Amino acid sequence: GPPCPTDRLVLQVLAWTLLEGDTVTLRCRGWQEKSITGVRFYHEEKTLGGPLDGTELSLSTLQLHHSSHYHC
């Protein structure tokens, strides 16, 4: 398929302060509220799978090693 326009996507974290064991939801939205219907999430360069037909992904039971760069 066509390449994903990563410069037009914004990753939001739906939480304030995160502690070990918490659940966090990642949400990817279009820049300037552009409509998107499906995304894939990445932790560093490793795919998290993620809903190709959705824009949110929940990560449960957070651990310290989960801390790093995420993108969609």
C-alpha positions as CSV (number, residue, x, y, z in Angstrom):
1,G,0.0,0.0,0.0
2,P,1.0,3.7,0.0
3,P,3.5,4.9,2.6
4,C,2.1,6.1,5.9
5,P,2.3,9.9,6.3
6,T,4.0,9.8,9.7
7,D,4.6,13.6,9.7
8,R,0.8,14.1,9.9
9,L,0.1,11.8,12.8
10,V,0.2,12.8,16.5
11,L,0.6,10.3,19.3
12,Q,-1.2,11.1,22.6
13,V,-0.9,9.4,25.9
14,L,-4.1,9.3,27.9
15,A,-2.6,9.5,31.4
16,W,-0.9,12.0,33.7
17,T,1.4,10.2,36.0
18,L,2.3,6.6,35.2
19,L,3.4,4.0,37.8
20,E,4.5,0.4,37.4
21,G,1.5,-1.8,37.0
22,D,-0.7,0.9,35.5
23,T,-2.5,0.6,32.2
24,V,-2.0,3.4,29.6
25,T,-3.8,4.1,26.4
26,L,-2.0,5.4,23.3
27,R,-4.1,7.3,20.9
28,C,-3.0,8.3,17.4
29,R,-4.8,11.2,15.7
30,G,-4.4,13.1,12.5
31,W,-2.6,16.4,12.5
32,Q,-5.1,19.3,12.7
33,E,-7.8,16.8,13.4
34,K,-7.6,15.1,9.9
35,S,-9.6,11.9,9.9
36,I,-7.8,8.6,10.1
37,T,-9.3,5.1,10.4
38,G,-6.4,2.8,11.3
39,V,-2.8,3.0,12.5
40,R,0.0,0.8,13.6
41,F,1.9,1.5,16.8
42,Y,5.7,1.1,17.4
43,H,7.9,0.9,20.4
44,E,11.3,2.1,19.2
45,E,11.4,0.3,15.8
46,K,9.5,-2.8,17.0
47,T,5.8,-3.0,15.9
48,L,3.3,-3.4,18.7
49,G,0.8,-4.9,16.2
50,G,-2.0,-2.6,17.1
51,P,-5.4,-2.1,15.5
52,L,-5.0,-1.4,11.8
53,D,-8.7,-0.5,11.9
54,G,-8.5,1.7,15.0
55,T,-6.6,4.6,16.6
56,E,-6.1,3.5,20.2
57,L,-3.9,0.8,21.9
58,S,-3.9,0.0,25.6
59,L,-0.7,-1.2,27.3
60,S,-1.3,-2.9,30.6
61,T,0.9,-3.8,33.6
62,L,3.5,-1.2,32.8
63,Q,7.1,-1.9,33.8
64,L,10.2,0.3,33.8
65,H,11.5,-1.3,30.6
66,H,8.5,0.0,28.7
67,S,9.8,3.5,29.0
68,S,11.2,4.8,25.7
69,H,10.1,6.1,22.3
70,Y,6.7,5.3,20.9
71,H,5.3,6.4,17.6
72,C,2.4,5.6,15.2
